Amino acid sequence: FLLTTSVILFQLIAHPKYQNCQRIAVFLSMSDEIQTEDIIKDVFQCGKECFIPRYKSGSNHMDMVKLGSAEEIHRLPLTSWSIRQPAEDGSLEEALTSGW
């Protein structure tokens, strides 16, 4: 996945839509997926806002909530699927309620 991840990162950061956006939503990857941590780091290095998924237990509801920094990822709790995500009881800015 390392080579594929690098190719995707390069293509993404070179894309005009990515370069011109101020807010971006990114999933936090599992070990068997394309790794998104370098994408998230670039989002913050470029001064963009980053939103990540937060699922509600026992439902199919998901919000995209604002991540404060790339370093914050490693402090997020793990779900039962070993995916890091913000705690459900946390009060975080949601992408759809704070603008486009």
ABEGO torsion letter per residue (X at the ends): XAAAAAAAAAAAAABAAAAABABBBBBBBBAABBBAAAAAAAAAAAGBBBBBBBBBBGBABBBBBBBABAAAAAABBBBAAGBBBBBAABBBBBAAAAEX
